């Protein structure tokens, strides 16, 4: 199994070396103990105080005070098409870093899709974008590792055709059935028959579904990067 190397890079004065090390250790435990057995992913997570110290071949997660532009937080690729993430510093920065770490490892290049039946009646089989934390991204579904809140994530069974009582659909068990979207979560997919993109969001009293094809075309980059840009720029998260 190929081992990926992740660099947690502090670029804010608000995080001291002790806090950075604690969060890095919690993220390492999440990957080794929780994510790896479920998704067959192997990775190291190391803390760095200076981006110049990050060795070649590491995928960085930069924690900054200001991302400087709407929609910039989250997943990106650099000029060499290597993945990296930006995390805006705040009270829940470790939770955001966990979210970005899990999704970077599950889909390093932002275009991974899984075919399964649509949650829209009569739409048929569609291609879901693999964003393993998005349907359960709210802090209320997070869990503690070494006293630090980290993101829940769905399992590969999330796209199963039918529900089974013996199957775990997310690590914490918050997701109870395939393709369920929890409060403050979302799910995106492409209908290959029409070449149209859709997104289901749960930011009101119940989930809502909308087509986002025209908005997707306004943002460049891998699918996941474009979805993240739309999340803030075009107000998809009501």
ABEGO torsion letter per residue (X at the ends): XBBBBBBBBBABAABBAAAAAAAAAAAAAAAAAAAAAAAGBBBBBBBBABAAABBBGBBBBBBBABAGBBGABEBBBBAAGBBBBBBBBBAAAAAAAAAAAAAAAABAAGABBBBBBBABBGAEBBBBBBBAAAAAABAAABBBBGGBBBBBBBBAAAABABBBAABBABAAGABABBGBBBBGBBBBBBBAAAGBBBBBBBABABBBBBBAAAAAAABBEBAAAAAAAAAAAAGABX
